[in-house]
Amino acid sequence: MALLHKKASEIPKDAVLLSEEEAIQYFLKLVQNWENKSEVWPIIYTPGLLGAGTVCTGFFINNYYRRALKLGSYGRLSSYLPAVALPAIMATFFHSTFVLPDIVLRKEPCPFATRHFTYRLPSIIEKPKEVLKLYKKLSGPIMLPITLMLAFSTAVTIFLTGKEYETVHKINLHLLELERQIEDQGLVSISS
């Protein structure tokens, strides 16, 4: 059964009506059971690929700032949680929760040190200009890599999300064709 948006007057009598949540679950279950996984890879792997990209970027940025602030190994593990793990989890979660359902439903338009006294940071409330100067000083050397990572991440996200759209469209066309074949066979056998 293909997922189609129809006006109430256009809905056939034998149509199965689904809520948005039911339609999403139906479609994702259909994708999980799809015979040729290479046809549905964008839907299966995009959230994980975006999360992996976030891990790489977060790891790079976290390590850079740890070296720039000369933090050594102190608190290294605790800095990975907010800088690497949580962003990766959130990227995967937000894509799966907000972007993919809109793609499936075809909604328009489409849719990321001071505490331990290891480095003296100025107060953002009392000295915002000092914080900005420090940010420029620390970030200057990696602005090109960060910009390139942002551009690459944006391009990959656009590409993979586009592939998801294509896959949803192909699956629906395939299901409509199967439904037409079944209906044609049913009409032939009734008239025989």
Buried (B, 14 or more C-beta within 10 A) or exposed (E): BBBBEEEEEEEEEEEEEBEEEEBBBBBBEBBEEBEEEEBBBBBBBBBBBBBBBBBBBBBBBBBBBBEBBEBEEEBEEEBBEEBBBEBBBBBBEBBBEEBBBBBBBBEEEEEEBEEEEBBEBBEEEEEEEEBEEBEEEBBEEBEEEBEEBEEEBEEBBEEBBEBBBEBBEEBBEEBBEEEEEEEEEEEEEEEE
